[in-house]
Amino acid sequence: MRIAITGATGFIGSNVAFRLARAGHQIVATGRDHHKVPALAAVPGLTLARGDLRDPSSWDAVLPGCDALVHIALGWGDEPVDMLHADTEASLRLFDAARRAGVRTIIYTSSTAACGEMAALNREDMVPRPTDFYGATKAATEAYLRGFGHKYGLNVHIIRPGYIFGEPVVEGGRVQADTRFRTICQAVRTGLPVNLVKYDGTQFLHAQDIAEVYLRLLDHKPSPTLHYALARDWVGWDEIARMAMQETGQQVDLVIEDRDYGAEPFLFDVSSIERDFGLSFANRDRLRGHVRWELARPA
């Protein structure tokens, strides 16, 4: 299968592009600066190309001949209207370009932020109630893609990732932009206190694991679909800090701020990826491995 991937030079995108290429697919890996990670060009079956959400004409050279589009790139704006134009409108222009080019399958990367107001257990069939413009943009794009797929008879799939962590998939590759792993590990390594929020954590998922979800969706026939992509287990940031202390043998103070988070975490129901794809992800071994990697990184 020939697959165009947007945002392929980013953290999640590079992991997905690498995995799909390793599975034997022909990958057109796009980014605003598609030469940002030169090592991707050496991956067999992967071709780098320019693709920019801000420039709809850039897709004309990318999408013809592709069977599927995996949309991971994010457009951003500081104001609500800017966010709408930069992400939702730009994504719709991309989807329409894909349709005109003959692409039959579209996989869209949304976010758990589209869920918004949280329940004790959050399922895919619950009505989105976004609480910020980022979540609203993601929920809006989901809705448009569903309508788009229905009108034009396309296979459309939506993934809502949570917190994705991991290491660069190739030399010079990107890592998660959030710096909390690095901050915690550097503090422990240097013997400084670690600042945490009481009861703060999530269902961390490794980037190599979420890439498996994208791979399975390529051949998934029911449409439209929506899947949460997270691990089974909720892990607190305090446990991450304790992993770092165990790995270094260094004991530091944990300074806990109370922001009135409840002791019972909000969870996302991930049973659909097990039901549909046989995938069920544990995360603690992966987390410990990532902590070791962070501890070994130069300061």
C-alpha angles and dihedrals in degrees: 000000000000110000132186114209122194119208089023094150091057128088102269093029095055091050091050093046091049093049096047091048090050088053089061101261123135107242129202100196112199136189140153087256101026092180092059093102105035093179090069089069089065093059108108112247094018126113123186119223138167115259122164127181087210091059112051091185090066090075093062091079095041110047107047110103094019121128096197141022122211108194113201103140117109127214116206139199133173094220126054096247091045090052091050092052096040097049117011098035092040090050092051090052088051092049091050092049088051092051092050090049091055099255109158103186127052124184114191125199108220125161142239083251087078087069091061113171106051133228126196088262118020118206131189092245094061119108111256115247104182119201099194139032093257091056091043091052092051093047091048092051090049090054093047092048091052090052091044093053092048095049096047101031096243129153105246127183131181126205121195107198123193124199107340118195135174148108130290110285092212134017109289092015124146129260132204109300092221108094102202096106091051094044093050094046094047091050093051093045092053096040097248126141117267117228114216140165117240113255092002117147144101147207095283115203127195118237092236089056096051088050087063090058091055090048093053093046093060091075097032108120108191108091140232102027135171124197133178110224109207138114122266095243128073111218126189124224087239088064089052089053091050090050088055091050091049092050094049100033085230120133117207135171118266109216106203121201116201112220094166095260110163121251090234109071125227107247136200119224107237097174092111095068089052093046096046102033108014089244122142118161129208113194113189097087090046090048093051090049090051091049089054090050092050092048090053094050117105112260 
